[in-house]
Amino acid sequence: GENVEQHPSTLSVQEGDSAVIKCTYSDSASNYFPWYKQELGKRPQLIIDIRSNVGEKKDQRIAVTLNKTAKHFSLHITETQPEDSAVYFCAAYPSNYQLIWGAGTKLIIKP
Amino acid sequence: DADVTQTPRNRITKTGKRIMLECSQTKGHDRMYWYRQDPGLGLRLIYYSFDVKDINKGEISDGYSVSRQAQAKFSLSLESAIPNQTALYFCATSVDTDTQYFGPGTRLTVL
C-alpha cells in the first residue's frame, strides 16, 4: 500500500527566511496531495493541496510543488512569520479511498 | 471549526473499560473518519464511512468498532480499553476526495 515519508521532522528557521518541507510517496496511483497545519492544541486544518495534473500551486506565501516522476512533493513557505510555527502534515490519496499521512514536521520560527 | 464536534473532549479510564467517543457534524458531508494521533506518528486512520450503510476499516482498526447512526453522527468504541490506546482521537468529515474538516479532538488516557 501507499507509504508517505516526510522530512525533516523538525525545522527551525529565522523569521523572514523560507522553509521547505518534503514528502515522498510510493503509490504512483496517488492523485491528491494535501498539506495540513496543526497549531499547538488545535485541530489539523488544510492550508493548500495539489492534484496530480498540476505541477505547482501557490497561495500567497505558501506554495506546493509536485514531481510525479520522482514521486515527491514539497511545501514552501516564504517570508516566515511567528504564526507559521506549527506542525505540518503532508498526505497522499491513493486509489483505496484512504488519505495516507506523513509523520509531521514541527516548524519553529526563531525571532 | 464548530461544524464538527466531539464528545467528550477529555477522558480518563481504566484498562478493560468500554469507552465510546462521539462525533457530530452539521456540514452535511457524507464521508466521516476516525483517526488517532500519537506523537511522531502523525494521523492514522481507524475507520471511515462513506454513508450510513458503508463502513470500512482503516489502517489500525483492531480493538476499535464504530457506528454510523445517521449522516451526522459517527461513534467510535473501544470495547475493552488498553493503555496503548492512550492517544488523541480526531473525527473528520469530507465531501468526496476533498478537504477533511476535523473536530477538536478527544484526549483519551487509559490507565
Interface residues (C-beta under 8 A of the other chain):
Chain A: Q6 S9 Y32 P34 K42 R43 P44 Q45 L46 D49 F89 Y93 Y97 Q98 L99 W101 G102 A103 G104
Chain B: D1 G40 L41 G42 L43 R44 L45 Y48 F50 N56 G58 E59 F90 T97 T99 Q100 F102 G103 P104 G105
